Each structure stands twice: as C-alpha cells, then as structure tokens.
Amino acid sequence: DKLRGYIKELLIRIGESGSVKATEYYQFMYDFCSRHPDKNKMDGVIDIRIVSEYDHYRLFLVKSNNVVEDISIKKCITGRDNTPNENFNLALRLSILPQIIAFKQTADLSRCVLCKRAFKEAGNVIHIDHFKPQFHTIVSQFKEKFNPILPVEYLKGQNGYLGFVGEDKMTEKEFVLYHATVATFRVLCKECNCGRKLDD
C-alpha cells in the first residue's frame, strides 16, 4: 500500500511526460518497472513515457527498436502476474463494457448521485459504478450458479485487455446475459467512487 501510494503521488508529480529520462526520476521509474514479473519487458528499454488517460496514468516503455509498449503499473507494484481468478474477473468486466456504454447514453451525467456535485463545477471525472449488487457480488453469484471452468487462454490486447476465445466464448455470453438481468448502475464522481466502502 505504501508503494502504491508513493507511485501515485510520483506520477502526479511528474505529470504527463514524453520522456521520463529527461527528469530526475528516471532511474527510480526504471527500477520500478523492472519489478514486473516478465523480466523480458525491460529488454532494450531506452526511455519511459507517462500518459494521462481518463482518470489515471499509464506507463509505456520506449525501446531501442522504436517499439513502444505499455506496462502494467499494478504488476510492477505487486511483482507478480494475475492469478487465474483475477484474469477471469478482468475478462468478465471487459465483456460488459457495451452495457456500460448503453447506460451512459441514457443516464443523467450532469452530477454525482452521492455528493450531488455537478461534474463541470467539481472538475471531476465521471465513473459508472455497479450499485446493489456490486460487481464482485454479481461475479460470485454467477460462479455459484453456472460453475464455469476458468479459461487457460485469453485473447490479449493493449492496455491489459483480456478477451474470451474458443469454447470460453459461451461463458462470456452466459455472463453478459446474466449481468444484464441483475446489474444496476449509478453515476459517481471519482472522489465518491474511490472513497466509498466496497459494498456501499
């Protein structure tokens, strides 16, 4: 938790940067990225970029062959790969993005439903939150009901994207349909969403 907090503060301090190498923090950030469980990630790295995207920062490695690839901040913090359950839950979350997009098209996005602040006034980022039941509860109930077999292979894309492939597409379809019948969404600001208790 201390490392997570420090990295968050450091990224805010550095800000969006096309070249971390041009700052005093490069060696620290290089050593931090070297904590990634895939040690080949750092092969040929000559610089690091920080990009501000939506409500968070992302890290990119610039390599000597002019290739730029993203690196997971979470994995650099933990020093380990995701567990099979973590990968499964991530793929499930990504599978319901169309439902979130559909909700945003009809929802009142002018203010947070908890603190009531208008987003323009607060200068805040809109978060779409699961509300009664929370996402982790929906996943647990889905596992109890359908007893799915965890995939051993995923379609991997940029930004940590994981997609279902082959026979596991049926699991994705079942979850998308199940989620649509039980999930409700609400509009929160970043402060309220990140500051609430898990089951609030």
MORA-V255498 format. One record per run of one state. SS is the DSSP state (~ for helix, > for strand, _ for the rest). FROM is the first residue (numbers start at 1). TO is the last residue. If there is no record, write none. Layout:
ss = [SS,SS]
from = [FROM,FROM]
to = [TO,TO]
//
This chain:
ss = [_,~,_,>,_,~,_,~,_,~,_,>,_,>,_,>,_,~,_,~,_,~,_,>,_,>,~,_,>,_,~,_,>,_,~,_,>,_,~,_,>,~,_]
from = [1,2,15,17,18,20,23,26,34,39,43,45,54,56,64,68,72,73,79,84,96,97,107,111,112,118,119,123,126,131,135,147,155,157,158,161,162,164,168,183,185,190,196]
to = [1,14,16,17,19,22,25,33,38,42,44,53,55,63,67,71,72,78,83,95,96,106,110,111,117,118,122,125,130,134,146,154,156,157,160,161,163,167,182,184,189,195,200]
//
